[in-house]
Amino acid sequence: MRTLATGLGLVESPRWHDGRLWFADWTAGGIFTLEADGSTRLVCEAAAPPLSFDFDPDGSMLVVASGADHLLRQGVDGRLMPFAPFGSSGAWNEIVVDAQGRIYVNGPALLLVHPDRRVESQAQGFEFPNGMALSPDGRTLLCAESWGRRLTAFDVDQDGRLSGRRIWAQLEGPPDGICFDAQCALWYADVPNAYCRRVREGGEVLDELKFDRGAFACMLGGPERRTLFVTSAKWCGMERMGEMGGTGQILSVDVATPGAGWPFN
């Protein structure tokens, strides 16, 4: 296990993009990159919590920011501009973008945002929807339901619409950020139990990494996608999030099975 950065806030939404790790710091209210020398660089400021992001196929950053009624897109000038309407403001949370540029955002509903900016609701009735990931073949979308302690799966139709809702795995603790690997196993982060676990469909635990503080999200990246990056921090509750400043860390460990699927580009 390697410690790559310390002294951060509530760190979330790790992404491997353009040869670097990107992440959101909710306490600082910004999206950052981790540079080769271990320093962090502010890419843009955005309201938090929550704060999550991903990249479309042309490399543009798409952002879900606290209380926003639109999905935001970063322009060439670095500013975040409205891209597609959610239909209402509220607790919109996580995002994943597929290889065709179709965008999935969860919160009060699970939305599909088409490349032409049309927005369609796909599902509702989640128990706190959290991290999302698309399988290596792009045909299955998983959504972590934290309060339900489960991973919920959908079939992805050719037009991007979702069907076949089912439980992919029932878990011992509440899942947060998630990512697939090349064997279609899934890594998930767990805040109260302070671990990341690798599970197969059905919930069998294949591996576990323990931490001294909450694990909020994980992402397989690096040149060969064999590095598991983990964002962790001491969780004090939403009402005391300011006390988490300085407790956030970014950790990494090499793994045998490389990452696959999305988020990744």
Buried (B, 14 or more C-beta within 10 A) or exposed (E): EEEBBEEBBBBBBBBBBEEEBBBBBBBBBBBBBBEEEEEBEEBBBBBBBBBBBBBBEEEBBBBBBBEBEBBBBBEEEEEBEEBBBBEEEBEBBBBBBBEBBBBBBBBBBBBBBBBEEEBBEBBEEBEBBBBBBBBBEBEBBBBBBBEBBBBBBBEBEEEBBBEEBEBBBEBEBBBBBBBBBBBBBBBBBBBEBBBBBBBBBEBEEBBEBEBEBBBBBBBBBBEEBBBBBBBBBBBBEEEEBEBBBEBBBBBBBEBEBBBBBBBBB
